[in-house]
Amino acid sequence: MELLLPLALVFTFIAASILYVYRFRGRVRYDSFKQYLRKGWPIFSPLNCLLYLFTQERARQPIMDLDRFPELDVIQRNWRTIREEALALHRNDVFEQTKQAGSGGYYDIGLRTFYKYGWSKFYLRWYGTTHNSAKRMCPETTRLLEQVSCVNGAMFSVLPVGSKLTRHADPAACSLRYHLGLATPNADACYINIDGTDYSWRDGKALLFDETYLHYAHNDAEEDRVILMCDVERPTRVVGPVVNFFYKRLMRATVVPNTEEDERGLANSVFARLAPMLSNTRELKETNPGRYTTIKYAVNGTLVLLASGLLVGACFGLYSLGAMVT
């Protein structure tokens, strides 16, 4: 009986969080609850809502006022230096090489789905690991990034002419997303839409936004768009720093190499081995839809159960900690 109240509180918070994100957060909504379940990462909603509650006031908007984030100024001041190293990669087709099947950077569990739209990237650092390839090819940029402790992850990214990123929201609210225009069309036809607001990239101009709001990007201009993209730690109080402490250690397992000289995280190593089997499973979708559906729901169901267990355990741990303190 003693467990009933905390369990009831946990599940009430989970349900309220899912409802809040689907129905009330932001100006732009998912087309349906089914779409939200498929693409909105509802399993992360309770954790995200916990972080929203403890987010500092300066980071509570879809798009932030960069004047309130002076710790990022050093990056923007050196945008020309950063630009030169990014353009050298672009001229040598390094971005294209990282998304070729079989390359070190191809098996990116978090971002590989964007490749089909033309997008590409080159990692600079990722949650405690600075890539050896980045140190070799982008020494000035990596040196600058090491001066900014709140930057946990960083990469160059290219959005080619005519390409796009479809509407999506990132799963975890542990970070904010920083964009610095390096070589852009400097035109309104190349833009990102964040919670219904368009922002077009400009050379040397920076943007900081909450990537858990729905957003999408298009490059309908006549030049490629090259930017620096960073994960900036969400400024939070009380619970937030504790969550981010564990999140950063978890993310170290997702390190994706650019080349064979780079470290590879455990999750990326596992995904690189599973990817060929997943490809065969997709072929099964055409030849045996019934079996494909069974496998898909079995895998997804297992992942949901594991994530639910972790979430319930975390919430129960916080409740127990609170009870001990009081």
Backbone torsions as a table, in degrees:
resi	resn	phi	psi	omega
1	MET	NA	-32.8	-178.2
2	GLU	-64.3	-24.4	-178.9
3	LEU	-83.4	-17.0	-173.7
4	LEU	-62.4	-44.6	-177.9
5	LEU	-64.2	-51.2	178.5
6	PRO	-61.6	-38.2	178.1
7	LEU	-64.8	-40.6	178.3
8	ALA	-63.3	-41.2	178.8
9	LEU	-65.0	-41.1	179.6
10	VAL	-61.9	-49.6	-176.9
11	PHE	-70.4	-30.4	174.4
12	THR	-65.5	-42.9	178.3
13	PHE	-64.1	-40.4	178.3
14	ILE	-61.0	-49.0	-178.7
15	ALA	-63.8	-42.8	-179.8
16	ALA	-65.2	-36.7	179.7
17	SER	-65.9	-45.3	179.3
18	ILE	-61.8	-43.3	178.9
19	LEU	-64.2	-42.7	-178.4
20	TYR	-61.3	-48.5	-177.8
21	VAL	-65.2	-40.3	-178.2
22	TYR	-72.2	-41.3	-167.2
23	ARG	-101.7	-29.8	-167.3
24	PHE	-123.3	-22.3	-172.9
25	ARG	-82.4	124.7	177.9
26	GLY	81.4	173.9	-179.8
27	ARG	-90.2	-27.0	-175.6
28	VAL	-100.5	137.0	-176.0
29	ARG	-115.8	158.1	168.1
30	TYR	-68.2	153.7	-177.1
31	ASP	-66.1	-29.8	-179.0
32	SER	-158.1	165.0	177.3
33	PHE	-66.4	-32.5	177.2
34	LYS	-62.1	-42.6	178.0
35	GLN	-64.8	-39.0	177.6
36	TYR	-61.6	-42.6	178.8
37	LEU	-63.7	-34.9	-177.4
38	ARG	-80.1	-36.5	-170.2
39	LYS	-122.9	-8.0	-172.1
40	GLY	-96.4	4.1	180.0
41	TRP	51.6	51.4	-176.7
42	PRO	-61.6	-22.7	179.8
43	ILE	-63.7	-23.3	179.2
44	PHE	-92.1	-7.7	-174.6
45	SER	-57.0	-44.0	179.3
46	PRO	-61.6	-44.2	178.1
47	LEU	-63.1	-43.3	-179.9
48	ASN	-63.0	-43.0	-179.6
49	CYS	-64.4	-34.4	175.0
50	LEU	-61.3	-41.7	178.2
51	LEU	-69.5	-39.3	177.6
52	TYR	-58.4	-40.4	-178.1
53	LEU	-60.9	-33.0	-175.1
54	PHE	-107.7	13.1	177.3
55	THR	-74.4	137.7	177.0
56	GLN	-62.7	152.5	-174.3
57	GLU	-58.3	-34.2	-177.1
58	ARG	-67.3	-13.4	-177.6
59	ALA	-118.3	27.6	-176.0
60	ARG	-99.9	11.8	-178.7
61	GLN	-111.7	161.5	173.3
62	PRO	-61.1	-42.2	177.9
63	ILE	-121.1	128.2	-173.2
64	MET	-89.5	157.3	170.8
65	ASP	-86.3	109.8	-174.8
66	LEU	-66.4	-18.4	175.9
67	ASP	-62.1	-20.8	-179.3
68	ARG	-92.5	5.7	178.2
69	PHE	-127.5	63.2	-176.7
70	PRO	-62.7	-19.5	180.0
71	GLU	-64.8	-14.7	-179.6
72	LEU	-97.2	-3.0	-174.5
73	ASP	-59.2	-37.4	-175.5
74	VAL	-61.4	-30.0	178.8
75	ILE	-68.7	-50.0	-177.1
76	GLN	-66.2	-35.2	-180.0
77	ARG	-62.4	-27.4	-176.7
78	ASN	-105.6	27.9	-172.8
79	TRP	-63.7	-32.0	-179.5
80	ARG	-67.6	-39.4	177.0
81	THR	-63.8	-44.7	179.2
82	ILE	-63.4	-40.8	-179.3
83	ARG	-58.6	-43.3	-177.6
84	GLU	-60.1	-41.1	-179.5
85	GLU	-71.3	-36.4	177.6
86	ALA	-66.2	-42.3	-179.2
87	LEU	-67.9	-31.8	176.2
88	ALA	-63.0	-40.4	175.6
89	LEU	-63.1	-43.3	-177.5
90	HIS	-64.5	-42.6	-179.8
91	ARG	-63.7	-31.9	-177.6
92	ASN	-94.6	13.5	176.6
93	ASP	59.0	28.1	179.9
94	VAL	-66.4	-36.9	179.8
95	PHE	-61.6	-43.9	180.0
96	GLU	-64.4	-36.5	-178.6
97	GLN	-64.7	-33.2	-177.0
98	THR	-71.8	-16.5	179.6
99	LYS	-109.8	12.6	175.3
100	GLN	-77.6	137.8	-179.6
101	ALA	-54.9	130.8	179.8
102	GLY	93.2	-13.2	179.0
103	SER	-76.4	165.3	-179.2
104	GLY	-60.2	-36.3	-176.5
105	GLY	-88.3	-3.5	-174.2
106	TYR	-69.0	-39.7	-174.8
107	TYR	-87.8	72.8	-179.4
108	ASP	-103.5	103.3	-172.4
109	ILE	-62.2	-27.3	-176.8
110	GLY	-92.3	-29.0	-169.1
111	LEU	-123.9	-2.6	-172.4
112	ARG	-62.7	-28.7	-178.7
113	THR	-63.9	-20.1	179.3
114	PHE	-76.2	-18.4	-177.3
115	TYR	-58.5	-37.1	-174.9
116	LYS	-66.4	-15.7	178.2
117	TYR	-94.4	-0.2	178.2
118	GLY	104.3	-13.5	-177.3
119	TRP	-68.4	147.4	175.3
120	SER	-147.6	165.9	-174.9
121	LYS	-151.0	165.8	174.5
122	PHE	-140.9	114.6	-177.1
123	TYR	-71.3	140.4	174.6
124	LEU	-106.2	-47.4	175.8
125	ARG	-153.0	157.0	-178.2
126	TRP	-152.3	101.1	171.8
127	TYR	45.6	63.0	175.2
128	GLY	99.6	-10.4	-179.2
129	THR	-119.3	121.3	170.8
130	THR	-96.3	124.6	-173.6
131	HIS	-66.6	135.4	178.4
132	ASN	-60.6	-38.0	178.7
133	SER	-64.2	-34.8	178.3
134	ALA	-70.7	-39.8	176.9
135	LYS	-60.6	-36.8	-177.6
136	ARG	-75.5	-44.1	-173.7
137	MET	-95.9	-20.9	-177.4
138	CYS	-134.2	58.7	-173.5
139	PRO	-63.2	-37.9	-178.2
140	GLU	-70.8	-40.5	179.9
141	THR	-65.7	-45.1	179.4
142	THR	-64.1	-36.1	178.1
143	ARG	-64.6	-42.4	178.8
144	LEU	-64.2	-43.1	-177.8
145	LEU	-65.1	-31.2	179.0
146	GLU	-66.0	-17.2	179.0
147	GLN	-81.5	-12.1	-174.0
148	VAL	-112.6	98.4	-171.6
149	SER	-67.5	-23.3	-177.7
150	CYS	-81.5	-6.9	177.0
151	VAL	-87.3	110.5	-178.9
152	ASN	-91.5	-32.8	179.6
153	GLY	-138.6	149.0	179.6
154	ALA	-154.0	145.8	177.8
155	MET	-156.4	157.1	164.2
156	PHE	-88.3	144.4	175.4
157	SER	-136.8	148.1	-178.8
158	VAL	-121.2	130.1	172.2
159	LEU	-116.4	101.0	-173.7
160	PRO	-69.1	167.2	176.1
161	VAL	-55.3	131.2	176.6
162	GLY	81.6	0.8	-177.8
163	SER	-97.4	174.3	-176.2
164	LYS	-157.4	165.0	166.1
165	LEU	-121.8	123.8	-176.6
166	THR	-71.0	165.2	-175.4
167	ARG	-62.4	130.5	-178.6
168	HIS	-160.0	168.3	171.8
169	ALA	-132.6	137.9	179.4
170	ASP	-71.4	151.0	-170.2
171	PRO	-72.0	-42.9	-170.6
172	ALA	-110.6	140.2	-176.3
173	ALA	-94.8	25.9	-177.6
174	CYS	-78.4	-12.8	-176.6
175	SER	-138.5	168.1	168.7
176	LEU	-112.8	158.5	-176.6
177	ARG	-107.7	127.0	-179.6
178	TYR	-109.8	129.7	174.7
179	HIS	-119.5	134.5	173.5
180	LEU	-125.0	116.7	179.8
181	GLY	-66.5	127.9	-179.4
182	LEU	-113.2	-56.9	175.6
183	ALA	-136.7	97.4	-173.4
184	THR	-122.6	163.7	175.0
185	PRO	-66.4	-14.3	-176.3
186	ASN	53.3	42.9	-176.6
187	ALA	-140.0	150.7	-179.7
188	ASP	-66.6	-16.5	-179.8
189	ALA	-74.6	-9.8	175.7
190	CYS	-114.6	107.5	-167.9
191	TYR	-152.3	164.8	170.1
192	ILE	-121.5	140.0	176.9
193	ASN	-109.5	121.9	-177.8
194	ILE	-119.2	111.7	-179.9
195	ASP	51.1	40.3	175.6
196	GLY	92.1	-2.8	-179.3
197	THR	-109.3	126.2	178.2
198	ASP	-82.1	139.2	172.3
199	TYR	-134.7	124.7	178.7
200	SER	-104.3	133.7	-176.3
201	TRP	-69.8	146.4	174.7
202	ARG	-135.8	146.7	179.6
203	ASP	-58.0	128.7	176.5
204	GLY	80.5	-2.0	-179.7
205	LYS	-101.0	144.5	-175.1
206	ALA	-115.9	155.4	179.7
207	LEU	-137.4	138.2	174.4
208	LEU	-130.5	124.0	-176.8
209	PHE	-143.2	165.4	178.0
210	ASP	-90.1	109.9	-173.3
211	GLU	-76.7	-0.5	175.2
212	THR	-86.9	-2.9	166.7
213	TYR	-83.1	150.6	177.8
214	LEU	-60.7	134.5	179.2
215	HIS	-152.0	157.5	176.6
216	TYR	-151.8	164.9	-176.7
217	ALA	-139.3	147.6	176.8
218	HIS	-137.2	143.8	168.4
219	ASN	-121.4	90.8	178.4
220	ASP	-99.9	15.1	179.0
221	ALA	-88.8	-165.8	-174.5
222	GLU	-111.4	11.1	177.5
223	GLU	-137.0	154.1	174.4
224	ASP	-66.6	155.9	175.8
225	ARG	-111.2	123.0	177.5
226	VAL	-118.9	125.9	-179.4
227	ILE	-136.2	163.7	165.5
228	LEU	-95.5	130.7	-178.0
229	MET	-123.3	128.2	-176.2
230	CYS	-129.3	146.7	166.3
231	ASP	-91.7	114.5	-179.9
232	VAL	-104.7	129.5	-177.1
233	GLU	-58.7	129.0	179.6
234	ARG	-63.7	125.9	178.1
235	PRO	-74.0	115.6	-175.3
236	THR	-134.2	172.7	176.3
237	ARG	-124.6	160.2	171.2
238	VAL	55.6	-93.4	-174.8
239	VAL	-72.7	-35.7	-174.2
240	GLY	-53.6	-50.9	179.8
241	PRO	-59.4	-33.8	178.1
242	VAL	-66.9	-46.1	178.9
243	VAL	-61.3	-45.2	-178.3
244	ASN	-65.4	-31.9	177.6
245	PHE	-58.6	-48.0	-179.4
246	PHE	-75.2	-34.9	-179.4
247	TYR	-62.3	-43.0	-178.9
248	LYS	-63.2	-36.5	177.9
249	ARG	-71.4	-34.6	175.6
250	LEU	-66.0	-40.8	-177.4
251	MET	-68.0	-19.8	177.2
252	ARG	-62.2	-24.4	178.7
253	ALA	-74.8	-11.2	-176.6
254	THR	-102.1	13.2	179.3
255	VAL	-58.1	127.6	179.6
256	VAL	-111.6	126.8	179.7
257	PRO	-75.3	151.4	167.9
258	ASN	-84.5	-41.9	-179.0
259	THR	-135.8	176.9	-177.7
260	GLU	-68.2	-14.6	179.9
261	GLU	-79.1	-9.1	-175.8
262	ASP	-92.5	157.7	173.4
263	GLU	-66.9	155.0	176.7
264	ARG	-127.9	125.0	179.6
265	GLY	-70.8	161.0	-177.9
266	LEU	-59.6	-45.6	-178.7
267	ALA	-62.6	-39.1	178.3
268	ASN	-67.1	-37.9	178.2
269	SER	-62.8	-43.4	179.0
270	VAL	-64.9	-43.6	-178.8
271	PHE	-63.9	-38.1	179.3
272	ALA	-61.4	-31.4	178.4
273	ARG	-80.6	-33.4	-177.6
274	LEU	-80.7	-27.1	-173.2
275	ALA	-53.5	-45.3	178.1
276	PRO	-60.2	-37.0	178.0
277	MET	-67.9	-37.9	177.6
278	LEU	-64.0	-36.1	177.1
279	SER	-61.9	-41.9	177.3
280	ASN	-64.7	-35.4	179.0
281	THR	-65.2	-37.3	178.1
282	ARG	-65.0	-35.7	175.5
283	GLU	-63.9	-32.6	178.3
284	LEU	-63.6	-26.6	178.8
285	LYS	-58.7	-34.0	-179.9
286	GLU	-83.2	-37.3	-173.3
287	THR	-89.5	-31.7	-178.0
288	ASN	-146.5	77.9	-174.9
289	PRO	-57.5	-37.2	-178.5
290	GLY	-63.3	-45.8	179.1
291	ARG	-66.9	-38.8	178.1
292	TYR	-60.0	-45.1	-179.6
293	THR	-62.0	-41.3	179.0
294	THR	-61.2	-46.6	179.9
295	ILE	-64.0	-43.3	-177.9
296	LYS	-60.0	-48.3	-177.9
297	TYR	-71.1	-30.1	177.0
298	ALA	-66.1	-45.5	179.7
299	VAL	-67.0	-49.0	-178.8
300	ASN	-63.4	-39.8	178.8
301	GLY	-62.8	-40.5	177.8
302	THR	-63.3	-43.8	178.8
303	LEU	-62.5	-41.5	179.0
304	VAL	-63.7	-43.0	179.2
305	LEU	-62.5	-42.9	178.5
306	LEU	-63.3	-46.1	179.7
307	ALA	-63.9	-39.6	178.9
308	SER	-63.4	-41.8	178.6
309	GLY	-62.2	-43.0	178.1
310	LEU	-63.1	-41.4	-178.3
311	LEU	-66.6	-47.1	179.4
312	VAL	-61.7	-41.4	178.7
313	GLY	-62.1	-42.1	179.6
314	ALA	-65.0	-45.0	180.0
315	CYS	-64.2	-42.0	179.5
316	PHE	-65.5	-37.3	177.6
317	GLY	-63.5	-42.1	177.9
318	LEU	-64.5	-40.2	178.7
319	TYR	-63.0	-44.7	-179.4
320	SER	-63.5	-40.4	178.3
321	LEU	-62.5	-42.2	178.0
322	GLY	-63.1	-39.5	179.2
323	ALA	-64.8	-37.7	179.5
324	MET	-67.1	-39.4	-178.6
325	VAL	-66.8	-40.3	-178.8
326	THR	-82.6	NA	NA
